[in-house]
């Protein structure tokens, strides 16, 4: 069954992490993060939790480019 993961809240609820990829082809930095951390930052800045809207507001920590993409990745497995 496919799950609709279009918000940080849905990713966190289902145990998925999020992969953030810099949109700058020269940089291409990839970071995997717990969606709860991003949710807290979005809440403080009053940014909607939708993945596309969050991606528009992110800035790369290396090249400072303001374009990014966010995708859900494998569920977090306790082990």
Secondary structure, DSSP 4 states (H G I P E B T S, - for coil): ------BHHHHHHHTEEEEEEES-TTT--EEEEEHHHHHHHHHHHT---BHHHHHHH---TTT--S-EEEEEEEE----
